[in-house]
């Protein structure tokens, strides 16, 4: 073997071996935490329901007054599901109806959550807040099953 071929082969090996090592790191698969998987599942289900509600209005008048969007995430610190509702409603009674509906909707998926993930949610596992997008403030929060209105001075 000539010197040029030997140098070429060694150069190629030095270039290729780090790529193999990097690929081994990419092959390592870590499943997301259970809470994240549950939140993603609930986000999908809530989105599907909200799309259906846009087509077929609800019998609850508070839910028909304006569209709102929900974002479902998992809060690692509290080990709870956080739901952020965004809309234009400013009336606390109507917002409370929307939050109650969303809470019942999420708890209604318990049978599927138990089947798919082996868990069930309780009211204290869900934190929901409603943000008025026009006023850029939180109208109402429900944490652990208890409603509270945020301090308007803190929120602005």
N, C-alpha and C positions, 0 to 999 in steps of 0.2 A: 504494500500500500504506500502510495506516495505521501509526502509530507503535506501537500495541499489538501488531499482527501482527508487525512487524519485531522488537520486543523478545522476543515469544514464540518466534519462529523461532530467533533467536540463542540464547536460553536453552535451547531444545531441542537445538540443535547442540552447545552446550557440555556438555550432560548426556550426549549420545549418543556423541560422538567418543571420550572416555576409555574408554567401554565397548567400542568397536571395537578400540582399542589393546590392551586387556586380553585380548580374544578372540584377537588375533593371537598373543599369548604362549601362550595355551592350545593353539593349533593346532600349535605346535612340538612335534614328537614325537621323543623320544630313546629309542632301544632300550636296555634294560638291558644291562649288561656280560655278556659271554659266560659268565663264571663264575657269575653270578647266574641266568642262564637254565638252565645245566646243573644247578645246585643245585635250582632249582624243579622241573625235569624229574625229577631223582632223588628228590626229596621225594614227588612224585606216584606214582612207581613203587614206592618203598619202602612208602608208605601202602597202595597196592593189594595188595602182597604180604603185608603184615602183616594186612590184613583177611581175605585168603584163608587165611592160616595160622591165624587164630582159628577159622575154620570147619572147615578140613581140617588136622588136626595133622601135624607133621613127623615124619619117622623118627628125627631126632636128639632124644634124650630131654632134653637140656639146653634145647632151645628150647621144649619142651612144658611145662616146669615152671611158668612164670609169664609173664604177658604183659608186654611192654615196648613203649615208644613211641620212635620215632626222629624226630629233627629234623635236616634237612640244610640247611646254609647254606654260603655261599662266604666264605672268609677272604681279604680283599683283601691283607692284609699278608704272608701266607705264600703267596698264590696257590694255595690248596689247598681241598679240600672238607672241611668240619668236620661231623662227625656226633655228635650228642649222644643217647645212649641213656638212657632213664629207666625204672627198674623197681625191684623189691624184692629182687633177688638180692644176696647178700653173699659167696657162695663164689667165690673168684677163678678157680677152674678152670671153673666154669660160665659165669662172665662172659666168660672168654677164648673159650669156645666160641661164645657169642653174638656177640662182636666179630668173630671169624673168619667166622662165617656172614654177618654184615652186610657185611664187607669183600668176601667172594666174591660176594654179591648185587650190590653196587655195581659191581664189576669185570665182572660178568656182563652189564651193560648197555652195554659198550663198543661192540658192533656197532651198537646203536641210536644211541649218542652220536656215533659216527663218521658215521653216515648223516645224522643231524639237525643236528649242530653242527660236524662235521669235526674232532673231537678224540677221543682215547682217554685213559683214566685209567690210571695205574700205582699200585702199592701206596703209593709215597711221596707221592702226590697226595692221600691220604685220611688224615685225623686223626679218630680215634674215641675217645670217652670214655663210660664207663658210670657213671651217677649212681644211687646207692641213695636212693630218695625217702624211705624210712623213717628212715634214719640221716643224711640230708642230707650225703652225702659221696661223693666219687669213689672207686670201687672199683678201676678199672683204666683205663689209657689206652693207645692205640696210635697213635704218631706216626711217620710215615715208615716204617711196617712194623715198628717196634720197640715192645715192650710195656714199660710202666713203671707201678709203683704209686706214687701220689702220697704225699708226706710227710704223715702223719696230723696232725702239728702245724700244718702250713700250711693243711690242708684244713678245719679246724674253725673 
